[in-house]
């Protein structure tokens, strides 16, 4: 679905976030597993992300993703950005790393 690819492209531009997908899948699946992080229904668009650094840029992600939806059938859909995990490296600064 084209809208999923456009949402993922917009998310790439947001610092400290990446699509949330199973890591083992990245190494052996022959297609773009990032699409698994996005669900698009008539009234809900959900994008699951992993925090790769702090601060979290959820407002920026929401704004970037919402721009993709403008002018589409999902323009008035609820947009949900769900943080499913925090990468260990995002917290390295807490222990002096």
Order of alpha helices (4+ residues) and beta strands (2+ residues): alpha-beta-alpha-beta-beta-alpha-beta
